[in-house]
């Protein structure tokens, strides 16, 4: 079984839609996905993901299913002083290195939820909401979560696509690949309209795990000579005019 996790195109956050560049990215993405086998498409309820998926749905003449738990993982959390730039949004992927260097448990798959500011928030609840959501989809299609892997009740080679956001993509990958979410949130970046591909491996009969074949591919943009948008990144050097 394959899972494609697709981040929305370049976002117009003010209107919860796509910028003109985002529209172009979504069109190029749809052109690439048109010929790829996809059996089902699931979509975040937020406008930027819905608009991105619309291009692919129209090309493939498919209907998508909207899932509330695929919305962006931007739930409020009271971050400690010094954790992020003053006035920045309260999002988990906007932490200063000087802060998380003092909180190594954030990068421990078994203990990240024990960090004090996480315990004081509802993040564990929302994390479980996402993991229960993806496990529900997989169980209905024959793969039942069992410890760190999946029990195969009915194997298949179908492909599902999830059109969503970088934050929730990090949570999904955290669960499916057994990685602390902060490793993904802080040290990976799924660029706008990028595609991450996961596939099951069943080397022992009845036991499957997911392997990442490709993270954050933007080949559909490269083929058209278009650079990916900058959204989700921060400044490459401190003296650059890019987002700090």
C-alpha positions in Angstrom: 0.0 0.0 0.0 1.2 3.5 -0.8 0.5 6.8 0.9 1.1 10.1 -0.9 1.3 13.1 1.5 0.8 16.3 -0.5 1.4 19.8 1.0 -0.8 22.6 -0.4 0.7 25.1 -2.9 2.1 28.5 -2.0 -0.4 29.8 0.6 -2.4 32.9 0.7 -2.9 32.7 4.5 -5.0 35.8 4.7 -7.7 34.4 2.5 -6.9 30.7 3.2 -6.3 30.0 -0.4 -3.4 30.0 -2.8 -1.2 32.7 -4.2 -0.9 33.0 -8.0 2.3 31.0 -7.7 0.4 28.5 -5.6 -2.1 28.1 -8.4 0.7 27.3 -10.9 2.2 24.8 -8.5 -1.1 23.1 -8.0 -1.6 22.9 -11.8 1.9 21.4 -12.4 1.3 18.9 -9.5 -2.1 17.9 -11.0 -0.4 17.3 -14.4 2.1 15.0 -12.8 -0.5 13.1 -10.7 -3.0 12.7 -13.5 -1.2 9.6 -14.9 -0.3 8.1 -11.5 -2.6 5.5 -9.9 -4.5 7.0 -7.0 -7.5 5.1 -5.5 -8.7 7.6 -2.9 -8.0 11.2 -2.1 -8.5 12.7 1.4 -8.3 16.5 2.0 -7.9 18.9 4.9 -10.9 21.2 5.4 -8.8 24.3 5.0 -9.1 26.3 1.8 -5.5 26.2 0.7 -5.5 22.4 0.8 -9.0 22.2 -0.8 -7.9 24.5 -3.7 -4.7 22.5 -4.3 -6.6 19.2 -4.4 -9.2 20.7 -6.7 -6.7 20.8 -9.6 -5.9 17.1 -9.2 -9.5 16.0 -8.6 -10.6 17.7 -11.8 -7.7 16.2 -13.8 -8.4 12.7 -12.5 -12.2 13.1 -12.5 -12.3 11.9 -8.9 -14.2 13.0 -5.7 -12.2 13.7 -2.5 -13.2 13.1 1.1 -12.6 15.9 3.6 -11.3 14.9 7.0 -11.3 17.4 9.9 -8.2 15.9 11.5 -6.1 16.7 8.4 -6.3 20.4 9.1 -3.0 22.2 9.9 -1.4 21.2 13.3 -1.4 24.7 14.6 -3.1 24.2 17.9 -2.3 26.8 20.6 0.4 26.1 23.1 1.9 28.4 25.7 5.6 28.3 24.9 8.2 29.2 27.5 10.1 32.5 27.4 12.9 32.4 24.9 11.4 29.5 22.9 10.6 31.6 19.8 10.7 35.2 18.5 8.6 37.5 20.5 5.2 38.0 18.8 5.6 34.9 16.7 2.6 32.6 16.2 2.3 29.8 18.8 3.3 27.0 16.5 5.5 24.0 17.4 7.8 24.3 14.4 8.8 27.9 15.3 11.3 27.3 18.1 14.7 28.9 18.5 17.7 26.4 18.5 18.9 28.0 21.7 15.7 26.8 23.3 15.4 23.3 22.0 19.1 22.6 22.7 18.1 22.7 26.3 15.1 20.4 25.8 16.6 17.2 24.3 13.6 15.2 25.3 11.7 16.9 22.5 13.6 14.7 20.1 12.9 11.5 22.0 10.1 9.4 20.5 9.2 7.9 23.9 9.5 11.0 26.1 8.7 14.2 24.1 5.2 14.4 25.6 6.9 14.6 29.1 8.4 18.0 28.4 6.7 20.5 30.7 5.2 22.9 28.2 3.8 19.9 26.2 2.2 18.5 29.4 0.5 21.8 30.1 -1.0 21.9 26.6 -3.6 19.9 24.7 -0.9 18.8 22.1 -1.0 15.1 23.2 -4.7 15.1 22.6 -4.4 16.6 19.1 -1.5 14.3 18.3 -3.7 11.3 19.2 -6.5 12.7 17.1 -4.3 12.7 14.0 -2.7 9.2 14.7 -6.1 7.7 15.4 -7.3 9.2 12.2 -4.7 7.7 10.0 -4.8 4.4 11.8 -8.6 4.3 11.2 -8.1 4.8 7.5 -5.4 2.1 7.4 -7.4 -0.4 9.5 -10.4 0.0 7.1 -8.0 -1.0 4.3 -6.4 -4.0 6.0 -3.6 -2.6 8.1 -4.1 -2.6 11.8 -1.7 -0.8 14.1 0.2 -3.2 16.4 3.0 -1.7 18.4 5.5 0.0 16.1 4.2 -1.8 13.0 0.9 -2.9 11.3 -0.8 -6.3 11.4 -1.9 -7.2 7.9 -5.5 -8.3 7.9 -5.9 -7.8 4.1 -2.9 -6.7 2.1 -3.3 -4.5 -1.0 -1.3 -2.3 -3.4 -3.7 0.6 -3.4 -2.6 4.2 -3.2 -4.2 6.9 -1.1 -3.3 10.6 -1.3 -3.6 13.1 1.6 -3.7 16.8 0.7 -2.8 18.7 3.8 -0.2 20.8 5.5 3.4 20.7 6.6 2.6 20.6 10.4 0.2 17.7 10.2 2.4 15.9 7.6 5.1 15.9 10.3 2.7 14.4 12.8 1.7 11.7 10.3 5.3 10.8 9.5 6.2 10.8 13.2 3.6 8.1 13.8 4.1 6.1 10.6 7.9 6.1 10.9 8.2 6.1 14.7 10.1 9.4 14.9 9.7 12.2 17.4 7.5 14.9 15.8 10.0 17.7 16.7 12.7 16.1 14.6 10.4 16.5 11.6 8.9 19.9 12.7 12.3 21.5 13.3 14.7 19.8 10.9 12.7 18.9 7.8 10.7 21.1 5.5 8.0 20.0 3.1 7.9 22.8 0.5 4.6 24.0 -1.0 3.0 21.4 -3.3 5.7 18.8 -2.4 4.9 15.1 -2.4 6.1 12.6 0.2 5.7 8.9 -0.7 5.4 6.1 1.8 5.1 2.4 1.0 4.4 -0.7 3.1 7.0 -3.5 3.3 5.8 -6.9 4.4 9.1 -8.9 4.7 7.5 -11.1 7.3 4.0 -12.4 6.4 1.3 -10.5 8.3 3.6 -7.7 9.6 4.0 -4.5 7.7 5.8 -1.3 8.3 6.1 1.9 6.3 9.2 3.1 4.5 9.7 6.6 3.1 10.6 6.3 -0.6 10.8 10.1 -1.1 10.4 13.1 1.1 9.1 16.4 -0.2 9.5 15.8 -3.9 9.0 18.9 -6.2 9.9 17.2 -9.4 6.7 18.5 -11.0 8.1 22.0 -10.6 11.6 21.1 -11.7 10.2 19.7 -15.0 8.8 23.1 -15.7 11.9 25.0 -14.6 10.0 26.5 -11.6 11.6 27.0 -8.2 9.6 25.9 -5.2 8.1 28.7 -3.1 9.8 29.7 0.1 6.9 29.2 2.5 7.7 27.1 5.6 11.4 27.9 5.5 13.4 30.5 7.5 16.4 32.6 6.6 19.4 30.7 5.2 21.8 33.3 6.7 21.1 35.7 9.5 21.9 38.8 7.3 19.5 37.7 4.5 16.1 39.5 4.0 14.3 36.1 4.2 11.9 35.3 7.1 13.6 35.2 10.5 
